[in-house]
Amino acid sequence: MAQISKKFVDLNPTLTRNPITGDVATLKNEDAIRQSIKNIVTTAKFERPFLPFFGSNASLTLFENFDGTTNATIEAALSDAIRAYEPRVEIVTIKVNSSIDSNSIAIDINYSIIGIPLDIQSLNLVLERV
């Protein structure tokens, strides 16, 4: 078993209760960081009143015309947002595939967690028009 040099704990965004303690449930280590990155990707800028620059505008690009630069623009925006708001990770790769026919964007983010000797973690999301 690998030795963990850091421990990360975040609140569960569903705010469910821990059945034993009655406190709000928590997410630990890689689960906490995965949820944090998902929050950054799915939150639009200016959506949070007291953190107006938090997040990325990846979901807003669903309503733009897809062209040759759309994927690169989204990748750069996601990279900047994750570097700014998630200092616990180092990004390995970000791949974005936009689908004109289904009006969706598939996002694959590969990252390593700083301070925890785990394999490269991945987060796969599909953003769709609602």
C-alpha positions in Angstrom: 0.0 0.0 0.0 1.3 3.4 -1.0 2.0 5.9 1.8 -0.2 9.0 1.7 1.7 12.2 2.6 -1.4 14.4 2.5 -5.1 13.9 3.3 -7.8 15.9 1.6 -11.3 16.2 2.9 -14.2 18.2 1.4 -17.9 18.4 2.2 -20.2 16.2 0.0 -22.1 18.7 -2.2 -25.4 16.7 -1.8 -25.2 17.5 2.0 -26.3 14.1 2.9 -25.9 13.1 6.6 -23.4 10.5 7.8 -25.7 7.7 9.2 -23.4 7.1 12.2 -22.4 10.6 13.3 -25.3 12.7 11.9 -22.8 15.2 10.5 -22.6 16.2 6.9 -21.0 13.4 4.9 -17.5 14.1 3.5 -15.5 13.1 0.4 -11.9 12.1 0.9 -8.7 12.3 -1.2 -9.3 11.5 -4.8 -13.1 11.6 -4.5 -12.9 15.1 -3.0 -10.6 16.3 -5.8 -12.7 14.7 -8.5 -15.8 16.5 -7.3 -13.9 19.8 -7.0 -12.7 19.6 -10.6 -16.2 18.7 -11.7 -17.6 21.8 -9.9 -15.0 23.9 -11.7 -15.9 22.5 -15.1 -19.7 22.7 -14.7 -19.9 26.1 -13.0 -20.2 29.1 -15.3 -18.3 32.3 -14.5 -20.4 34.9 -12.7 -22.7 32.1 -11.5 -21.4 32.5 -7.9 -22.1 35.9 -6.5 -19.1 36.2 -4.2 -16.7 34.4 -6.5 -17.6 35.8 -9.9 -14.5 34.4 -11.7 -14.8 30.9 -10.3 -15.4 28.2 -12.9 -15.2 28.0 -16.7 -17.5 28.8 -19.5 -17.3 25.4 -21.1 -21.1 24.8 -20.8 -21.8 28.2 -22.4 -20.0 27.1 -25.6 -22.7 24.6 -26.2 -24.7 27.5 -27.6 -22.0 28.8 -29.9 -21.2 27.6 -33.4 -18.7 24.8 -33.3 -15.7 25.4 -35.5 -12.1 24.4 -35.8 -11.0 26.4 -32.7 -13.8 25.5 -30.3 -12.0 22.5 -28.8 -8.7 24.3 -28.3 -10.5 27.3 -26.8 -12.4 25.1 -24.3 -9.2 23.1 -23.4 -7.3 26.3 -22.7 -10.2 27.7 -20.6 -10.5 24.5 -18.6 -6.7 24.4 -18.0 -6.6 28.0 -16.8 -9.6 27.4 -14.5 -8.3 24.2 -12.9 -4.9 25.7 -12.4 -6.4 28.7 -10.7 -8.9 27.0 -8.4 -7.6 23.5 -7.8 -4.0 23.8 -6.5 -4.0 20.1 -5.3 -3.6 18.7 -8.8 -1.2 18.9 -11.7 -2.9 18.6 -15.1 -1.6 15.9 -17.4 -3.9 16.2 -20.4 -7.2 17.8 -21.3 -9.1 16.5 -24.4 -12.3 18.0 -25.7 -14.4 16.5 -28.4 -17.4 18.5 -29.6 -20.2 16.8 -31.4 -22.2 19.0 -33.7 -24.9 16.3 -34.3 -25.7 15.7 -30.7 -24.9 19.3 -29.5 -22.6 18.0 -26.8 -19.1 18.3 -25.6 -17.1 15.3 -24.2 -14.3 16.3 -21.8 -11.6 14.0 -20.6 -9.3 15.4 -17.9 -6.3 13.4 -16.7 -4.4 14.7 -13.7 -2.1 13.7 -10.9 -2.8 14.6 -7.3 0.0 16.5 -5.5 1.1 14.8 -2.3 -0.7 11.4 -2.9 1.3 8.8 -4.8 -1.6 7.4 -6.9 -1.8 6.6 -10.6 -3.0 9.3 -12.9 -6.6 10.1 -12.2 -9.2 10.8 -14.9 -12.5 12.6 -15.0 -14.8 12.2 -18.0 -17.8 14.5 -18.5 -20.3 15.1 -21.2 -21.9 18.5 -21.4 -25.2 18.7 -23.3 -27.7 21.3 -24.1 -30.7 21.1 -21.8 
